[in-house]
Each structure stands twice: as C-alpha cells, then as structure tokens.
Amino acid sequence: MRVFIFVFIGIWSISVCSQNKETLYDFTDIPQALLLNPGAETNFKFHAGVPFLSQFHVNAGLRGASLFDVFGDDGRNINEKIEQTLNKLTSNDFVTLTQQLELFNFGWQSKKDPNVYFSGGVYQELDLIGYFPKDFAVLAYQGNRDFINRPFRFSTINGSGELLMVYHFGYNKKVSKKLTFGARAKLYSSMLHVRSARNSGTFTTVETPQGNNFYQHIISNADVTLRTSGLASLRELEGENSGKEVVSKLVGRALLGGNLGLGVDVGFTHHIDEQWSLTGSINDFGAILYAKDVETYRARGNFVFEGFETPVQFSGNGDQDFLDELEAAVPLDTLSTTYLTMRPLKLNGSIKYSFNPYEDESCNCSLYGDSPVYRDAFGLQVFSQFRPKRPQYAASLFYYKRIFNFLRAKVTYTIDDYSYNNIGFLLSTHIDKINFYISANNVLEYSNLAKARSVSMQFGFNFIM
C-alpha cells in the first residue's frame, strides 16, 4: 500500500492547474481574446486560424506541494519526504489538468453593419480536477493505529473529469464609442465524463477492550457516488482492433454523437474615458445532459467489523466472507439514470489605463472611432472559476507594450492558489497578414521545473486582415 501512495503522490506532483489565461485576456491584437471575452474590442475585417494550429493551450502544476518535495535530491530518505508531503497536503489541495486544441477559428466583419463582428469555430477541451483524499491517503499509508476514535471522512473523495468538443458562434457589436458588447453560443458534445462529489459518511476505529476483539471498525452513514458517461461501452471493447474502435467511438461522439449540452458566454468593454477602460466576461454558463452510455455507482449503508488493522489490510481466512458481508451491508448499486451537470463557470474582469499614443500615420490600426491606439497600457485583472468544493481565484497586474507595429507584448504578475510569484509573458508578431503568438507563465521557475507549482504554455497561428 505504501508503494501505491508513493506512486499517487508522484503523479499528484506532476499534474496540472486551472483555466486562467491571464496573458491572453484582453489582448485584443489576436482573435483568440474573443474566446475569453466575446465583448472584447476588435479591429479585424476577417480572421482565420490555421487549422489545428490556431491555439494549443496546456497548464501544469499543483496546489500544496511540488515534484521536488518528493523526489528532490536533498539528502533525506524518500519515505520521510513522502510522509512530510502527506502531512503538509490538506483535503482542500487539488490538481487540475486543462488542455485545449482549436480545430479551426474564423471571423468576419458584417457587410451591413461595420460595427458588428461575427466569429465561430470548434475546439477540443480536456478538463480534470481532483482534490487530495487526505483522510484515506493517511489511512492507507500510516494505518489506523495512531488514529483511534478519529473519523476518516468519505467527503474528502472529490473530483471530476471531462473530454468534450465545443462548437461556438459569437456576436460582437460596438454599441457606441464607449461600449462594446458580445455574446457567444456554445454547443457541447461530451466524449467522456467522470464525477464523484458530495460524498458523505465516515470510517472510524474505536477501542472495545470488553468485546471479542480489542478494536472495532465502523463505517457510518456511507454515501459515495461515482457518475460516469462514455466509459462503459469502451470497457467492453476487446481484441486487436480495440484501440481503433475506441478512437472511432470518440471521434463519433466529438462529431455531435456524444451527450449534448448548451452554454453561453457574455462580455463587454466599457471606456470610462479615452484612456481608462473596464472589461468583464462570464464564460461557460451552461450544462450538459448525460443520457447515453451512463453508469452511476452508488454505495450506501452502515457496517461494523472487527479484527483487522485497517479495512484494506485483510488477514486470516475469512476475507471473502468479510467482503460478502460488507457488500450486503453497504450495497453497491449500478444505475443508468440520466443526470445533468453544470459546466465550470468562469468569470473575468479588468481595469486598464492606456498611454503613449501610436503616432505612425502609415499605421491604420485605430481600435474604434477616431481614437488613437496606445503603445503602452497597464492594469489589473481578476479571475474566478467555480469548482466542486470551492471557487478558484487569481489576480494579475499586467503591462502591455506595442514595441513595433509588428511586435506586441504583455507581461503579467499573478497571485493565485498555486503561487505568489507567477511571472508570465505573451509575444505576438504581425508580419503582413500572418500572426504568430506564444505565451508562458511562471517563467521564474523554468530553471528548476521540479520546484514549479504551475507551468502554462500556449501558442497559435492566425491569418488576420
């Protein structure tokens, strides 16, 4: 069991973080900013992303520990480091994996109304989050000898994961010189989904010196649920062609053959005056209905047993009898009931001060009306994302610089759940009508990635007119 905990913490230490894209938000020189705020200002007549290369995004990190804490060469014994890391982590620490790949992205200015810009596209998204099951990790690694009368809570088992395709279409309108508003409709096609949340009940070991055994182990009011969609049919695939069949099924689900859902993004940009601006957006306000290939596993009940050190370290010849009794007392039901799950809602906002007007008369790069484009800007951004146990938050200070007309940059300093010293950057080149951008965060940790709590990277190519 200690080997299992060793592997588990190792995997935990190299997993990944949240969906905050602090460098890309309100970076209106590239069209992907419309995906974070459909009400962002645009100065495009047309854009098209290079298929499969217009945006690739991935985040990596951990809240609560790092890979170095377990595997660093610091002279300590590996078991000592695992135990110290285990004691340091809490049930509120978590890992998330977020990856996005745009298949294509396009947009055009309305011929009837030049103040209106339409955009659309398709992207694939993987979103995983798992909270550290503190109580049962301690129980599995250290046993229950030193935790008599302490309840181990099933509520610490909490997480979700989803692989889906998103089809979207957006509307952006410059309502006035001061206000731009936008909305984006989304159609979700889920390929895989797993979720276990709102579990309850406890496992407790108590002393019973007057009983048949010195210890008694009590499972009390257990109610643990695991919802899945898309996994049952994949488990049934066998044989040499099973890999191809899995891919075929996932592609079919991606092409609107999966469990479907609807969502919407809304956002705005408001100019307080010529140099101060305020933005805000709500993303993924929606839900998915899971009705196809659904299996829900639910265990409920109470049970008391004696004579074992822990519930996972059986001894003697009565193991099967014990398992039969446990299943009878805490039955595991397998259901095929339709269920609905909300998408992880995300909120963004910023306030920005722009200065140093761009005075190159050959540059037709005015953002709106007759107002000038500014070379420099700084401001504050905030981000929040709703998660199964509690929202995640982040705040960023940023500085934007138009170095040349063909080269723009943004630098951010972010405080979030992972770090207080997260420095990020974005570089965007515009050569003729071709745009390439690249972004990364937490760059101060790149000298030793094992100590990094979060690492993020994204890049893309666009054709912009």
C-alpha positions, 0 to 999 in steps of 0.5 A, spaced: 500 500 500 505 504 501 508 503 494 501 505 491 501 512 495 508 513 493 506 512 486 499 517 487 503 522 490 508 522 484 503 523 479 499 528 484 506 532 483 506 532 476 499 534 474 496 540 472 492 547 474 486 551 472 483 555 466 486 562 467 489 565 461 491 571 464 496 573 458 491 572 453 485 576 456 484 582 453 489 582 448 485 584 443 491 584 437 489 576 436 482 573 435 483 568 440 481 574 446 474 573 443 474 566 446 475 569 453 471 575 452 466 575 446 465 583 448 472 584 447 474 590 442 476 588 435 479 591 429 479 585 424 475 585 417 476 577 417 480 572 421 482 565 420 486 560 424 490 555 421 487 549 422 489 545 428 494 550 429 490 556 431 491 555 439 494 549 443 493 551 450 496 546 456 497 548 464 501 544 469 502 544 476 499 543 483 496 546 489 500 544 496 506 541 494 511 540 488 515 534 484 521 536 488 518 535 495 518 528 493 523 526 489 528 532 490 535 530 491 536 533 498 539 528 502 533 525 506 530 518 505 524 518 500 519 515 505 520 521 510 519 526 504 513 522 502 510 522 509 512 530 510 508 531 503 502 527 506 502 531 512 503 538 509 497 536 503 490 538 506 483 535 503 482 542 500 489 541 495 487 539 488 490 538 481 487 540 475 489 538 468 486 543 462 488 542 455 485 545 449 486 544 441 482 549 436 480 545 430 479 551 426 477 559 428 474 564 423 471 571 423 468 576 419 466 583 419 458 584 417 457 587 410 451 591 413 453 593 419 461 595 420 460 595 427 458 588 428 463 582 428 461 575 427 466 569 429 465 561 430 469 555 430 470 548 434 475 546 439 477 540 443 477 541 451 480 536 456 478 538 463 480 534 470 480 536 477 481 532 483 482 534 490 487 530 495 483 524 499 487 526 505 483 522 510 484 515 506 491 517 503 493 517 511 489 511 512 492 507 507 499 509 508 500 510 516 494 505 518 489 506 523 493 505 529 495 512 531 488 514 529 483 511 534 476 514 535 478 519 529 473 519 523 476 518 516 471 522 512 468 519 505 467 527 503 474 528 502 473 523 495 472 529 490 473 530 483 471 530 476 473 529 469 471 531 462 473 530 454 468 534 450 468 538 443 465 545 443 462 548 437 461 556 438 458 562 434 459 569 437 456 576 436 460 582 437 457 589 436 460 596 438 454 599 441 457 606 441 464 609 442 464 607 449 461 600 449 462 594 446 458 588 447 458 580 445 455 574 446 457 567 444 453 560 443 456 554 445 454 547 443 457 541 447 458 534 445 461 530 451 466 524 449 467 522 456 465 524 463 467 522 470 464 525 477 464 523 484 462 529 489 458 530 495 460 524 498 458 523 505 459 518 511 465 516 515 470 510 517 472 510 524 476 505 529 474 505 536 477 501 542 472 495 545 477 492 550 470 488 553 468 485 546 471 479 542 476 483 539 480 489 542 478 494 536 472 495 532 471 498 525 465 502 523 463 505 517 457 510 518 452 513 514 456 511 507 454 515 501 459 515 495 457 516 488 461 515 482 457 518 475 460 516 469 458 517 461 462 514 455 466 509 459 462 503 459 461 501 452 469 502 451 470 497 457 467 492 453 471 493 447 476 487 446 481 484 441 486 487 436 482 492 433 480 495 440 484 501 440 481 503 433 474 502 435 475 506 441 478 512 437 472 511 432 467 511 438 470 518 440 471 521 434 463 519 433 461 522 439 466 529 438 462 529 431 455 531 435 454 523 437 456 524 444 451 527 450 449 534 448 449 540 452 448 548 451 452 554 454 453 561 453 458 566 454 457 574 455 462 580 455 463 587 454 468 593 454 466 599 457 471 606 456 470 610 462 474 615 458 479 615 452 484 612 456 481 608 462 477 602 460 473 596 464 472 589 461 468 583 464 466 576 461 462 570 464 464 564 460 461 557 460 454 558 463 451 552 461 450 544 462 450 538 459 445 532 459 448 525 460 443 520 457 447 515 453 452 510 455 451 512 463 453 508 469 452 511 476 455 507 482 452 508 488 454 505 495 450 506 501 449 503 508 452 502 515 457 496 517 461 494 523 467 489 523 472 487 527 479 484 527 483 487 522 488 493 522 485 497 517 479 495 512 484 494 506 489 490 510 485 483 510 488 477 514 486 470 516 481 466 512 475 469 512 476 475 507 471 473 502 466 472 507 468 479 510 467 482 503 460 478 502 458 481 508 460 488 507 457 488 500 450 486 503 451 491 508 453 497 504 450 495 497 453 497 491 448 499 486 449 500 478 444 505 475 443 508 468 439 514 470 440 520 466 443 526 470 445 533 468 451 537 470 453 544 470 459 546 466 465 550 470 463 557 470 468 562 469 468 569 470 473 575 468 474 582 469 479 588 468 481 595 469 486 598 464 489 605 463 492 606 456 498 611 454 503 613 449 499 614 443 501 610 436 503 616 432 505 612 425 500 615 420 502 609 415 499 605 421 491 604 420 490 600 426 485 605 430 481 600 435 474 604 434 472 611 432 477 616 431 481 614 437 488 613 437 491 606 439 496 606 445 503 603 445 503 602 452 497 600 457 497 597 464 492 594 469 489 589 473 485 583 472 481 578 476 479 571 475 474 566 478 472 559 476 467 555 480 469 548 482 466 542 486 468 544 493 470 551 492 471 557 487 478 558 484 481 565 484 487 569 481 489 576 480 494 579 475 497 586 474 499 586 467 503 591 462 502 591 455 507 594 450 506 595 442 514 595 441 513 595 433 507 595 429 509 588 428 511 586 435 506 586 441 507 584 448 504 583 455 507 581 461 503 579 467 504 578 475 499 573 478 497 571 485 493 565 485 492 558 489 498 555 486 503 561 487 505 568 489 510 569 484 507 567 477 511 571 472 508 570 465 509 573 458 505 573 451 509 575 444 505 576 438 508 578 431 504 581 425 508 580 419 503 582 413 497 578 414 500 572 418 500 572 426 504 568 430 503 568 438 506 564 444 505 565 451 508 562 458 507 563 465 511 562 471 517 563 467 521 564 474 521 557 475 523 554 468 530 553 471 528 548 476 521 545 473 521 540 479 520 546 484 514 549 479 507 549 482 504 551 475 507 551 468 502 554 462 504 554 455 500 556 449 501 558 442 497 559 435 497 561 428 492 566 425 491 569 418 488 576 420 486 582 415 
